[in-house]
């Protein structure tokens, strides 16, 4: 516990994170809270594994910093796919999540997109104007 307290006391929030993972969800699907959380979790894990394999330095830095995650939203599939293309152009780790269709959605419905872990300045080029999910 003391190590944690010392870490918190020395934590400089102005320069706390170099890496982020941003997860963008579709609001037009009107998912239940539980379904939404599950889809975000799928995206976070899959994109993290992608980064671990293809961008290990980014992944290691993100893990050491505490795995910063931000959840944002878009209103349409088209917006989500546009963000995916932009992330691919920057060669960022991504995960586009398609539901299996076992509960609330038809099979293969695209629900969310994770970008990163990657340097914040690169991810923000794509997601910087999106709003936080509340």
Secondary structure as UniProt FT lines:
FT   HELIX           2..10
FT   HELIX           13..15
FT   STRAND          19..26
FT   HELIX           27..29
FT   HELIX           33..54
FT   HELIX           56..65
FT   STRAND          69..74
FT   HELIX           77..89
FT   TURN            90..91
FT   STRAND          94..98
FT   TURN            107..108
FT   STRAND          110..119
FT   HELIX           120..127
FT   TURN            128..129
FT   STRAND          131..132
//
